């Protein structure tokens, strides 16, 4: 009987020492809508190099992989991870986020379907 109790003690000690698993990481912020517009004076700095991402299998044939990109946010670039989006219609084409020159200003245009 004593040997059975001693065999169980290390198991419980290991379980207690490990503790509960850490909470899952919070999801990244959702990309803004196409209507969100940022205007800067002059030429904005170029974005950092693109982060290489592993593209998972699509959830269905109507989905399109929107690659990750550096978004201009709060006066600096922030990485937005790639994601799958459902095409709004079969001929839809994804236009990536970009800067657009408008006179002496530049406007940040979010990616959108056209």
MMTF fields as JSON, N, C-alpha, C and O atoms, coordinates in Angstrom:
{
  "mmtfVersion": "1.0.0",
  "mmtfProducer": "UNKNOWN",
  "numBonds": 455,
  "numAtoms": 456,
  "numGroups": 114,
  "numChains": 1,
  "numModels": 1,
  "chainsPerModel": [1],
  "groupsPerChain": [114],
  "chainIdList": ["A"],
  "bondAtomList": [4, 2, 8, 6, 12, 10, 16, 14, 20, 18, 24, 22, 28, 26, 32, 30, 36, 34, 40, 38, 44, 42, 48, 46, 52, 50, 56, 54, 60, 58, 64, 62, 68, 66, 72, 70, 76, 74, 80, 78, 84, 82, 88, 86, 92, 90, 96, 94, 100, 98, 104, 102, 108, 106, 112, 110, 116, 114, 120, 118, 124, 122, 128, 126, 132, 130, 136, 134, 140, 138, 144, 142, 148, 146, 152, 150, 156, 154, 160, 158, 164, 162, 168, 166, 172, 170, 176, 174, 180, 178, 184, 182, 188, 186, 192, 190, 196, 194, 200, 198, 204, 202, 208, 206, 212, 210, 216, 214, 220, 218, 224, 222, 228, 226, 232, 230, 236, 234, 240, 238, 244, 242, 248, 246, 252, 250, 256, 254, 260, 258, 264, 262, 268, 266, 272, 270, 276, 274, 280, 278, 284, 282, 288, 286, 292, 290, 296, 294, 300, 298, 304, 302, 308, 306, 312, 310, 316, 314, 320, 318, 324, 322, 328, 326, 332, 330, 336, 334, 340, 338, 344, 342, 348, 346, 352, 350, 356, 354, 360, 358, 364, 362, 368, 366, 372, 370, 376, 374, 380, 378, 384, 382, 388, 386, 392, 390, 396, 394, 400, 398, 404, 402, 408, 406, 412, 410, 416, 414, 420, 418, 424, 422, 428, 426, 432, 430, 436, 434, 440, 438, 444, 442, 448, 446, 452, 450],
  "bondOrderList": [1, 1, 1, 1, 1, 1, 1, 1, 1, 1, 1, 1, 1, 1, 1, 1, 1, 1, 1, 1, 1, 1, 1, 1, 1, 1, 1, 1, 1, 1, 1, 1, 1, 1, 1, 1, 1, 1, 1, 1, 1, 1, 1, 1, 1, 1, 1, 1, 1, 1, 1, 1, 1, 1, 1, 1, 1, 1, 1, 1, 1, 1, 1, 1, 1, 1, 1, 1, 1, 1, 1, 1, 1, 1, 1, 1, 1, 1, 1, 1, 1, 1, 1, 1, 1, 1, 1, 1, 1, 1, 1, 1, 1, 1, 1, 1, 1, 1, 1, 1, 1, 1, 1, 1, 1, 1, 1, 1, 1, 1, 1, 1, 1],
  "groupList": [{"groupName": "UNK", "atomNameList": ["N", "CA", "C", "O"], "elementList": ["N", "C", "C", "O"], "formalChargeList": [0, 0, 0, 0], "bondAtomList": [1, 0, 2, 1, 3, 2], "bondOrderList": [1, 1, 2], "singleLetterCode": "X", "chemCompType": "L-PEPTIDE LINKING"}],
  "groupTypeList": [0, 0, 0, 0, 0, 0, 0, 0, 0, 0, 0, 0, 0, 0, 0, 0, 0, 0, 0, 0, 0, 0, 0, 0, 0, 0, 0, 0, 0, 0, 0, 0, 0, 0, 0, 0, 0, 0, 0, 0, 0, 0, 0, 0, 0, 0, 0, 0, 0, 0, 0, 0, 0, 0, 0, 0, 0, 0, 0, 0, 0, 0, 0, 0, 0, 0, 0, 0, 0, 0, 0, 0, 0, 0, 0, 0, 0, 0, 0, 0, 0, 0, 0, 0, 0, 0, 0, 0, 0, 0, 0, 0, 0, 0, 0, 0, 0, 0, 0, 0, 0, 0, 0, 0, 0, 0, 0, 0, 0, 0, 0, 0, 0, 0],
  "groupIdList": [1, 2, 3, 4, 5, 6, 7, 8, 9, 10, 11, 12, 13, 14, 15, 16, 17, 18, 19, 20, 21, 22, 23, 24, 25, 26, 27, 28, 29, 30, 31, 32, 33, 34, 35, 36, 37, 38, 39, 40, 41, 42, 43, 44, 45, 46, 47, 48, 49, 50, 51, 52, 53, 54, 55, 56, 57, 58, 59, 60, 61, 62, 63, 64, 65, 66, 67, 68, 69, 70, 71, 72, 73, 74, 75, 76, 77, 78, 79, 80, 81, 82, 83, 84, 85, 86, 87, 88, 89, 90, 91, 92, 93, 94, 95, 96, 97, 98, 99, 100, 101, 102, 103, 104, 105, 106, 107, 108, 109, 110, 111, 112, 113, 114],
  "secStructList": [7, 2, 2, 2, 2, 2, 2, 2, 2, 2, 2, 2, 2, 2, 2, 2, 2, 2, 7, 1, 7, 7, 7, 7, 7, 7, 7, 7, 7, 7, 7, 7, 7, 6, 6, 7, 3, 3, 3, 3, 3, 1, 7, 7, 7, 7, 7, 7, 7, 7, 7, 7, 7, 7, 7, 7, 7, 7, 1, 1, 6, 6, 3, 3, 3, 3, 7, 7, 3, 3, 3, 3, 3, 6, 6, 3, 3, 3, 3, 3, 7, 7, 3, 3, 3, 3, 7, 1, 1, 6, 6, 7, 7, 3, 3, 7, 7, 3, 3, 3, 3, 3, 6, 6, 3, 3, 3, 3, 3, 7, 7, 3, 3, 7],
  "xCoordList": [0.822, 0.0, 0.866, 0.566, 1.932, 2.813, 3.475, 3.625, 3.876, 4.539, 3.594, 4.059, 2.313, 1.359, 1.236, 1.187, 1.187, 1.083, 2.332, 2.219, 3.498, 4.743, 4.845, 5.433, 4.291, 4.33, 3.439, 3.726, 2.374, 1.446, 1.948, 1.644, 2.691, 3.175, 3.976, 3.698, 4.963, 5.689, 4.779, 5.017, 3.748, 2.822, 2.125, 2.085, 1.573, 0.895, 1.86, 1.494, 3.072, 4.071, 4.391, 4.518, 4.523, 4.804, 3.623, 3.819, 2.411, 1.22, 1.101, 0.787, 1.342, 1.25, 2.369, 2.139, 3.575, 4.718, 4.524, 4.946, 3.896, 3.7, 2.649, 2.771, 1.627, 0.58, -0.315, -0.14, -1.265, -2.181, -1.469, -0.487, -1.951, -1.309, -1.508, -2.485, -0.576, -0.717, -1.925, -2.31, -2.518, -3.674, -3.225, -2.062, -4.125, -3.739, -3.398, -3.908, -2.524, -2.141, -3.354, -4.181, -3.476, -4.622, -4.498, -3.386, -5.62, -5.547, -5.023, -5.184, -4.389, -3.905, -5.079, -6.191, -4.843, -5.953, -6.445, -5.659, -7.735, -8.308, -7.836, -7.684, -7.6, -7.204, -8.337, -9.511, -7.988, -9.022, -9.808, -9.396, -10.927, -11.729, -11.061, -10.178, -11.475, -10.891, -11.139, -10.413, -12.163, -12.475, -11.468, -11.358, -10.725, -9.76, -8.656, -8.044, -8.398, -7.424, -6.454, -6.862, -5.17, -4.13, -3.437, -3.055, -3.272, -2.628, -1.353, -1.358, -0.245, 1.012, 1.527, 1.285, 2.238, 2.879, 4.184, 4.913, 4.487, 5.755, 5.79, 4.755, 6.995, 7.216, 7.339, 8.22, 6.479, 6.602, 7.813, 8.271, 8.313, 9.438, 8.977, 7.814, 9.869, 9.469, 9.248, 9.854, 8.385, 8.146, 9.344, 10.172, 9.447, 10.504, 10.318, 9.288, 11.309, 11.146, 9.942, 9.586, 9.334, 8.163, 8.566, 9.634, 7.715, 7.924, 7.494, 6.403, 8.345, 8.003, 7.009, 7.263, 5.879, 4.827, 4.6, 4.794, 4.196, 3.783, 2.299, 1.502, 1.933, 0.535, -0.159, 0.205, -1.149, -1.864, -2.795, -3.05, -3.286, -4.242, -5.5, -5.922, -6.101, -7.317, -8.494, -8.583, -9.398, -10.568, -11.59, -12.518, -11.433, -12.35, -11.907, -11.061, -12.452, -12.015, -12.355, -11.72, -13.331, -13.715, -12.872, -13.127, -11.861, -11.023, -9.731, -9.187, -9.251, -8.038, -7.089, -7.509, -5.815, -4.816, -4.429, -3.898, -4.693, -4.273, -2.942, -2.908, -1.836, -0.534, -0.407, -1.076, 0.463, 0.737, 1.443, 2.024, 1.385, 2.008, 2.298, 1.763, 3.135, 3.398, 2.4, 2.386, 1.581, 0.551, 1.07, 1.742, 0.768, 1.118, 0.094, -1.099, 0.561, -0.349, 0.346, 1.387, -0.217, 0.342, 1.734, 2.557, 1.999, 3.292, 4.401, 5.574, 4.053, 5.075, 4.421, 3.196, 5.253, 4.743, 4.539, 5.356, 3.442, 3.103, 2.754, 2.014, 3.286, 3.025, 1.605, 1.165, 0.894, -0.43, -0.251, 0.137, -0.532, -0.338, -1.304, -2.403, -0.876, -1.723, -2.936, -2.954, -3.938, -5.175, -5.935, -5.679, -6.858, -7.737, -8.982, -9.51, -9.442, -10.708, -11.53, -10.996, -12.817, -13.728, -13.877, -14.133, -13.716, -13.905, -15.364, -16.273, -15.597, -16.985, -17.718, -18.941, -16.967, -17.523, -16.361, -15.211, -16.617, -15.535, -14.491, -13.332, -14.868, -13.915, -13.206, -12.421, -13.465, -12.867, -11.35, -10.808, -10.671, -9.211, -8.816, -9.383, -7.832, -7.361, -6.351, -5.377, -6.568, -5.604, -4.908, -5.553, -3.586, -2.873, -2.838, -3.019, -2.606, -2.452, -1.248, -0.254, -1.349, -0.252, -0.397, -1.441, 0.684, 0.652, 0.227, 0.626, -0.581, -1.0, -0.647, -1.056, 0.119, 0.517, -0.669, -1.339, -0.91, -1.95, -1.367, -1.497, -0.717, -0.022, 1.158, 1.924, 1.327, 2.449, 2.191, 3.062, 1.017, 0.653, 0.602, 0.5, 0.676, 0.502, -0.602, -0.686, -1.447, -2.577, -2.358, -2.052, -2.517, -2.4, -3.741, -4.765, -3.729, -4.93, -4.848, -3.916, -5.825, -5.839, -6.171, -6.796, -5.745, -6.061, -7.569, -8.287, -8.032, -9.471, -9.756, -8.879, -10.972, -11.41, -11.868, -12.483, -11.578, -12.131, -12.632, -13.139],
  "yCoordList": [-1.19, 0.0, 1.253, 2.203, 1.276, 2.437, 2.72, 3.886, 1.697, 1.917, 2.564, 3.341, 2.289, 2.924, 4.412, 5.221, 4.778, 6.187, 6.939, 8.053, 6.382, 7.036, 7.205, 8.182, 6.285, 6.392, 7.52, 8.115, 7.823, 8.86, 10.245, 11.211, 10.382, 11.671, 12.421, 13.605, 11.823, 12.584, 13.111, 14.204, 12.365, 12.818, 14.107, 15.075, 14.121, 15.316, 16.474, 17.62, 16.206, 17.265, 17.899, 19.12, 17.09, 17.599, 18.414, 19.468, 17.939, 18.645, 20.001, 20.994, 20.064, 21.318, 22.269, 23.474, 21.756, 22.6, 23.264, 24.405, 22.577, 23.132, 24.224, 25.195, 24.092, 25.092, 25.059, 24.224, 25.959, 25.992, 26.519, 27.252, 26.154, 26.647, 28.153, 28.696, 28.835, 30.29, 30.6, 29.781, 31.772, 32.129, 32.314, 32.634, 32.117, 32.288, 33.746, 34.661, 33.939, 35.304, 36.023, 35.4, 37.334, 38.061, 38.133, 38.176, 38.146, 38.219, 39.584, 40.566, 39.657, 40.952, 41.874, 41.403, 43.187, 44.094, 43.891, 43.603, 44.043, 43.894, 45.035, 46.158, 44.771, 45.86, 46.877, 46.517, 48.124, 49.153, 49.015, 48.309, 49.691, 49.675, 50.522, 51.325, 50.348, 51.103, 52.6, 53.407, 52.982, 54.399, 55.122, 56.347, 54.367, 54.995, 55.615, 54.928, 56.898, 57.592, 58.355, 59.042, 58.236, 58.958, 59.857, 59.4, 61.117, 62.063, 62.55, 62.916, 62.558, 63.106, 64.142, 64.059, 65.113, 66.121, 65.561, 64.888, 65.832, 65.388, 63.903, 63.238, 63.394, 61.994, 61.134, 61.388, 60.119, 59.254, 58.326, 58.03, 57.884, 56.937, 55.625, 55.248, 54.927, 53.633, 52.614, 52.724, 51.624, 50.61, 49.684, 49.586, 48.999, 48.008, 46.841, 46.751, 45.945, 44.77, 43.933, 43.869, 43.3, 42.46, 41.248, 40.672, 40.867, 39.687, 38.461, 38.445, 37.444, 36.227, 35.427, 35.121, 35.091, 34.366, 32.997, 32.831, 32.047, 30.745, 30.843, 31.167, 30.562, 30.661, 29.321, 28.317, 29.292, 28.036, 27.698, 28.531, 26.492, 26.066, 26.924, 27.266, 27.274, 28.103, 27.329, 26.112, 28.044, 27.378, 26.988, 26.23, 27.495, 27.154, 27.818, 28.711, 27.412, 27.956, 29.431, 30.095, 29.952, 31.352, 32.308, 33.512, 31.773, 32.606, 33.003, 32.244, 34.195, 34.761, 35.127, 35.702, 34.793, 35.144, 36.607, 37.001, 37.398, 38.799, 38.808, 38.552, 39.1, 39.047, 40.075, 41.109, 39.769, 40.712, 41.947, 41.913, 43.021, 44.268, 45.17, 44.961, 46.155, 47.156, 48.291, 48.955, 48.492, 49.529, 50.778, 50.679, 51.939, 53.202, 53.467, 53.589, 53.558, 53.719, 54.489, 54.06, 55.608, 56.39, 56.94, 57.06, 57.272, 57.851, 56.833, 57.204, 55.56, 54.522, 53.336, 53.247, 52.435, 51.236, 50.124, 49.936, 49.396, 48.276, 47.101, 47.268, 45.903, 44.737, 44.219, 44.038, 43.983, 43.363, 42.012, 41.956, 40.935, 39.593, 39.314, 39.866, 38.45, 38.048, 37.265, 36.763, 37.171, 36.499, 36.1, 36.618, 35.188, 34.832, 35.702, 35.973, 36.132, 36.866, 36.235, 35.748, 36.254, 35.728, 36.78, 37.951, 36.355, 37.286, 37.754, 36.936, 39.062, 39.539, 39.069, 38.926, 38.83, 38.266, 37.644, 38.006, 36.731, 35.988, 36.841, 36.436, 38.004, 38.848, 39.865, 40.674, 39.839, 40.819, 40.688, 39.583, 41.831, 41.888, 42.649, 43.699, 42.109, 42.763, 43.838, 43.568, 45.051, 46.133, 46.318, 46.696, 46.053, 46.154, 47.582, 48.549, 47.693, 48.997, 49.716, 49.086, 51.046, 51.811, 53.307, 53.769, 54.039, 55.494, 56.031, 55.497, 57.083, 57.734, 59.214, 59.891, 59.715, 61.133, 61.991, 61.709, 63.041, 64.028, 65.401, 65.97, 65.923, 67.206, 67.044, 66.089, 67.958, 67.844, 66.838, 66.609, 66.25, 65.3, 63.881, 63.657, 62.94, 61.527, 60.968, 61.273, 60.146, 59.552, 58.05, 57.423, 57.467, 56.015, 55.401, 55.707, 54.541, 53.86, 52.403, 51.686, 51.967, 50.577, 49.649, 50.06, 48.388, 47.39, 47.204, 47.313, 46.92, 46.757, 45.994, 45.848, 45.515, 44.823, 45.829, 46.836, 45.576, 46.413, 45.525, 46.016],
  "zCoordList": [0.0, 0.0, 0.0, -0.723, 0.793, 0.874, -0.465, -0.832, -1.203, -2.495, -3.499, -4.333, -3.463, -4.368, -4.062, -4.988, -2.833, -2.447, -2.874, -3.385, -2.689, -3.069, -4.577, -5.041, -5.352, -6.808, -7.304, -8.343, -6.592, -7.006, -6.612, -7.312, -5.541, -5.061, -6.124, -6.319, -6.841, -7.864, -8.97, -9.484, -9.347, -10.384, -9.953, -10.712, -8.728, -8.24, -8.054, -8.311, -7.617, -7.448, -8.796, -8.889, -9.833, -11.171, -11.696, -12.302, -11.47, -11.924, -11.236, -11.893, -9.948, -9.196, -9.593, -9.701, -9.813, -10.161, -11.513, -11.703, -12.45, -13.79, -13.788, -14.536, -12.971, -12.901, -14.123, -15.01, -14.166, -15.303, -16.548, -16.434, -17.728, -18.949, -19.075, -18.561, -19.764, -19.917, -20.803, -21.637, -20.623, -21.457, -22.908, -23.155, -23.863, -25.268, -25.556, -24.91, -26.541, -26.927, -27.499, -28.165, -27.249, -27.803, -29.323, -29.848, -30.031, -31.491, -31.923, -31.198, -33.116, -33.587, -33.882, -34.121, -33.868, -34.155, -35.582, -36.484, -35.777, -37.111, -37.991, -37.511, -39.279, -40.159, -40.269, -40.18, -40.459, -40.547, -41.85, -42.769, -41.907, -43.123, -44.194, -43.893, -45.431, -46.545, -46.394, -46.974, -45.617, -45.461, -44.561, -44.62, -43.722, -42.825, -43.673, -44.49, -43.487, -44.307, -43.427, -42.491, -43.728, -43.017, -44.025, -45.102, -43.691, -44.588, -43.928, -42.752, -44.687, -44.177, -45.163, -46.367, -44.627, -45.467, -45.996, -45.268, -47.258, -47.824, -48.123, -48.17, -48.324, -48.682, -47.428, -46.607, -47.251, -46.072, -46.197, -47.301, -45.071, -45.078, -45.705, -45.558, -46.4, -46.96, -45.845, -44.779, -46.08, -45.045, -44.889, -45.795, -43.742, -43.534, -44.502, -45.17, -44.584, -45.45, -45.028, -43.851, -46.01, -45.771, -44.938, -45.146, -44.002, -43.171, -43.986, -44.556, -44.038, -44.772, -43.943, -42.778, -44.549, -43.855, -44.508, -45.712, -43.713, -44.23, -44.526, -43.646, -45.762, -46.172, -45.922, -46.535, -45.032, -44.777, -45.939, -46.808, -45.941, -46.971, -46.862, -45.757, -47.999, -47.939, -47.355, -47.511, -46.679, -46.118, -47.18, -46.895, -48.393, -49.479, -50.763, -50.723, -51.915, -53.2, -53.405, -54.224, -52.686, -52.865, -52.023, -52.009, -51.315, -50.457, -51.157, -51.959, -50.847, -51.431, -50.293, -49.288, -50.452, -49.439, -49.606, -50.645, -48.594, -48.559, -47.822, -46.619, -48.52, -47.864, -46.742, -46.746, -45.784, -44.706, -45.258, -46.343, -44.505, -44.96, -43.759, -42.67, -43.967, -42.938, -43.138, -44.174, -42.138, -42.163, -41.463, -40.437, -42.004, -41.355, -40.273, -40.554, -39.022, -37.898, -36.785, -36.286, -36.4, -35.305, -35.598, -34.691, -36.85, -37.207, -37.401, -37.465, -37.495, -37.736, -38.434, -38.524, -38.922, -39.567, -38.537, -37.635, -38.689, -37.824, -38.734, -39.703, -38.429, -39.259, -39.044, -37.909, -40.147, -40.135, -40.825, -41.992, -40.113, -40.653, -41.801, -41.854, -42.717, -43.83, -43.337, -42.213, -44.191, -43.81, -45.071, -46.158, -44.909, -46.013, -45.948, -44.87, -47.11, -47.208, -48.316, -49.312, -48.125, -49.15, -50.243, -49.96, -51.489, -52.612, -52.629, -52.484, -52.805, -52.852, -54.109, -54.101, -55.194, -56.43, -57.206, -56.957, -58.13, -58.799, -59.513, -59.596, -60.027, -60.757, -59.859, -60.354, -58.565, -57.649, -57.626, -57.677, -57.548, -57.503, -56.243, -55.938, -55.509, -54.287, -54.637, -55.34, -54.159, -54.327, -52.979, -52.002, -52.912, -51.633, -51.085, -51.825, -49.791, -49.141, -49.743, -50.106, -49.846, -50.462, -50.145, -49.684, -50.408, -50.319, -51.675, -52.71, -51.674, -52.909, -52.804, -51.861, -53.785, -53.785, -54.21, -55.204, -53.436, -53.758, -53.511, -52.427, -54.547, -54.407, -53.46, -53.598, -52.493, -51.556, -50.427, -49.586, -50.411, -49.357, -49.904, -51.111, -48.986, -49.324, -48.448, -47.258, -49.051, -48.346, -48.292, -49.306, -47.09, -46.925, -47.302, -46.692, -48.302, -48.759, -48.299, -48.664, -47.497, -47.031, -48.19, -49.167, -48.073, -49.082, -49.175, -48.181, -50.385, -50.583, -51.87, -52.722, -52.003, -53.212, -54.227, -53.875, -55.481, -56.557, -57.655, -58.664]
}
